[in-house]
């Protein structure tokens, strides 16, 4: 059995409580060429705002 500290830690804690989504960085690539880069703070001020927007609009059904 392989033991992973990371797996143990994430099973015990809620990932949302652990990660600082405002500081997470993301990179967008097309054909392995970087075309964009940003942080969680760039997503509507906070990534959870974008998630809330998506959930609210998904409740309307498929566009």
Secondary structure, 3 states (H helix, E strand, C coil): CCCCHHHHHHHHCCHHHHCCCCCCEEEEEECCEEEEEEEHHHCCCCHHHHHHHHHHHHCCCCC
